[in-house]
Amino acid sequence: MSTTSNSPASRLFLVAAACLALTGCSEEPKGAAELPATAPTTQAPAPIRAEPTSPDAARPVEVLRVSARKVRGDAELTRMAGPALLARATDPIAIEVQTQQPLGSLERSSSPEIYLNGERVGDTWAVPPDRLFVFLPDATSLKDANEVTVAWLGNEAQTRSTRPATLTRQMLP
């Protein structure tokens, strides 16, 4: 009959044996200093590239059309605008942009944003496949003619619209 020992001495012996085995594995061979100069060197890992993985990710987002709509009275726009904007807004409006091409996958760390006269005016809501919305508390910040472009946040230089659309005061609700 055989018994298993759980004594501290047995465990200590096993730990010591494991350490000796590991130490023996890490010893250099006797002729390690005499390796030929043609021995293969370890190759450095490839650098991480910040380039987009999708071919569509670096193309400009062209605007097909732009319009403005009143937020109050529209259930979908009211939900997207949110209670914080509606509480401080006098006459909230939604700027809607339709893009020429579908936006593609929106599951990434960046998002398409609407820019008015070169400035990002707030968070943009993307509604697949090709619609974007940004909300303003009122129209006082708008000029008589406003240049509307779209770009992916973080990659504006490569993705900004090359042909801006124009939003005029006459187009406001």
C-alpha positions as CSV (number, residue, x, y, z in Angstrom):
1,M,0.0,0.0,0.0
2,S,1.3,3.4,-0.9
3,T,0.7,6.7,0.8
4,T,1.1,10.2,-0.4
5,S,3.1,12.5,1.9
6,N,1.8,16.0,2.5
7,S,4.7,17.0,4.7
8,P,6.4,20.4,4.3
9,A,9.7,18.6,3.6
10,S,8.3,16.8,0.6
11,R,6.9,20.1,-0.9
12,L,10.3,21.8,-0.2
13,F,12.1,19.0,-2.1
14,L,9.7,19.4,-5.1
15,V,10.2,23.1,-5.2
16,A,14.0,22.7,-5.0
17,A,14.0,20.1,-7.8
18,A,11.9,22.4,-10.0
19,C,14.3,25.3,-9.4
20,L,17.3,23.2,-10.3
21,A,15.6,21.9,-13.5
22,L,14.8,25.5,-14.6
23,T,18.3,26.7,-13.7
24,G,19.8,23.8,-15.8
25,C,17.7,24.8,-18.8
26,S,18.9,28.4,-18.7
27,E,22.6,27.6,-18.7
28,E,24.6,28.6,-21.8
29,P,26.2,25.8,-23.8
30,K,30.0,25.6,-23.5
31,G,30.7,27.0,-26.9
32,A,28.1,29.8,-26.8
33,A,30.8,32.5,-27.0
34,E,32.2,30.9,-30.2
35,L,29.0,31.1,-32.3
36,P,29.7,32.0,-35.9
37,A,29.0,35.5,-37.1
38,T,26.4,34.2,-39.5
39,A,24.1,33.0,-36.8
40,P,20.5,34.2,-37.5
41,T,19.5,37.3,-35.5
42,T,16.1,37.8,-34.0
43,Q,13.9,39.9,-36.2
44,A,12.3,43.0,-34.6
45,P,8.5,42.9,-34.5
46,A,6.8,44.9,-37.2
47,P,5.8,48.4,-36.1
48,I,2.2,49.0,-35.3
49,R,0.6,51.0,-38.0
50,A,-2.1,53.6,-37.4
51,E,-3.3,53.3,-40.9
52,P,-7.0,52.5,-41.4
53,T,-7.6,48.8,-42.0
54,S,-10.6,49.4,-44.3
55,P,-10.0,50.8,-47.8
56,D,-13.0,53.1,-47.3
57,A,-11.7,54.5,-44.0
58,A,-9.4,57.1,-45.6
59,R,-11.6,58.4,-48.3
60,P,-13.4,61.8,-48.1
61,V,-17.0,61.7,-47.0
62,E,-18.8,63.6,-49.7
63,V,-22.1,65.4,-48.9
64,L,-25.1,64.7,-51.1
65,R,-27.5,67.2,-49.5
66,V,-28.0,69.2,-46.4
67,S,-31.2,70.4,-44.7
68,A,-32.5,71.8,-41.5
69,R,-35.5,70.7,-39.5
70,K,-37.3,71.8,-36.3
71,V,-36.7,69.4,-33.5
72,R,-39.8,70.0,-31.5
73,G,-42.8,68.1,-32.8
74,D,-40.6,65.3,-34.3
75,A,-40.3,62.3,-32.0
76,E,-37.2,60.8,-33.5
77,L,-35.3,64.2,-33.5
78,T,-36.5,64.9,-29.9
79,R,-35.2,61.6,-28.7
80,M,-31.8,62.1,-30.4
81,A,-31.4,65.7,-29.3
82,G,-31.9,64.6,-25.7
83,P,-33.4,66.4,-22.6
84,A,-30.2,68.4,-21.8
85,L,-30.3,70.3,-25.1
86,L,-34.1,70.7,-25.1
87,A,-34.0,72.1,-21.6
88,R,-31.6,75.0,-22.6
89,A,-32.7,75.4,-26.2
90,T,-35.0,78.2,-27.3
91,D,-35.8,76.9,-30.8
92,P,-33.7,73.8,-31.4
93,I,-32.9,72.8,-34.9
94,A,-31.4,69.7,-36.5
95,I,-28.9,69.9,-39.3
96,E,-29.3,66.8,-41.4
97,V,-26.7,65.6,-43.9
98,Q,-27.1,62.8,-46.4
99,T,-23.8,61.4,-47.7
100,Q,-23.2,60.3,-51.3
101,Q,-21.9,56.9,-50.2
102,P,-23.0,54.8,-47.2
103,L,-21.0,55.5,-44.1
104,G,-19.9,51.8,-43.8
105,S,-19.2,50.2,-40.4
106,L,-19.9,52.6,-37.5
107,E,-18.4,50.1,-35.0
108,R,-15.0,51.7,-34.6
109,S,-13.3,54.1,-32.2
110,S,-14.0,57.1,-34.4
111,S,-17.2,58.6,-35.7
112,P,-18.3,60.8,-38.7
113,E,-18.8,64.4,-37.6
114,I,-20.6,67.4,-39.2
115,Y,-18.6,70.6,-39.4
116,L,-20.2,74.0,-40.0
117,N,-17.9,76.6,-41.5
118,G,-14.9,74.4,-40.5
119,E,-15.9,74.0,-36.9
120,R,-17.3,71.0,-35.1
121,V,-20.5,72.3,-33.5
122,G,-21.5,69.3,-31.4
123,D,-21.9,65.6,-31.3
124,T,-23.1,64.1,-34.5
125,W,-25.6,61.2,-34.6
126,A,-25.1,58.7,-37.4
127,V,-28.2,57.0,-38.8
128,P,-27.2,54.2,-41.2
129,P,-26.7,53.9,-44.0
130,D,-26.0,57.5,-45.0
131,R,-27.6,60.1,-42.7
132,L,-26.0,62.3,-40.0
133,F,-27.6,64.8,-37.6
134,V,-26.2,67.5,-35.4
135,F,-28.3,69.6,-33.0
136,L,-28.2,73.3,-32.3
137,P,-30.1,75.1,-29.5
138,D,-31.1,77.8,-32.0
139,A,-30.1,79.3,-35.4
140,T,-28.3,82.4,-33.9
141,S,-24.8,80.9,-34.5
142,L,-25.5,80.4,-38.2
143,K,-24.4,82.8,-40.9
144,D,-26.4,83.7,-44.0
145,A,-24.5,81.0,-45.9
146,N,-22.8,78.1,-44.1
147,E,-20.3,75.6,-45.4
148,V,-21.2,72.1,-44.4
149,T,-18.6,69.3,-44.5
150,V,-18.2,65.9,-42.9
151,A,-15.1,64.1,-41.6
152,W,-14.2,61.1,-39.5
153,L,-13.0,62.4,-36.1
154,G,-9.3,61.8,-35.7
155,N,-8.7,61.5,-39.4
156,E,-10.1,64.9,-40.6
157,A,-7.3,65.7,-43.1
158,Q,-7.9,62.6,-45.2
159,T,-11.7,62.2,-44.8
160,R,-13.0,65.8,-44.9
161,S,-15.5,66.4,-47.7
162,T,-13.8,67.9,-50.7
163,R,-17.1,69.5,-52.0
164,P,-18.8,71.3,-49.2
165,A,-22.6,71.7,-49.2
166,T,-24.2,75.1,-48.4
167,L,-26.8,75.7,-45.8
168,T,-28.5,79.1,-46.1
169,R,-30.8,81.0,-43.8
170,Q,-33.6,80.5,-46.3
171,M,-33.3,76.7,-45.8
172,L,-34.0,77.0,-42.0
173,P,-37.4,76.0,-40.7
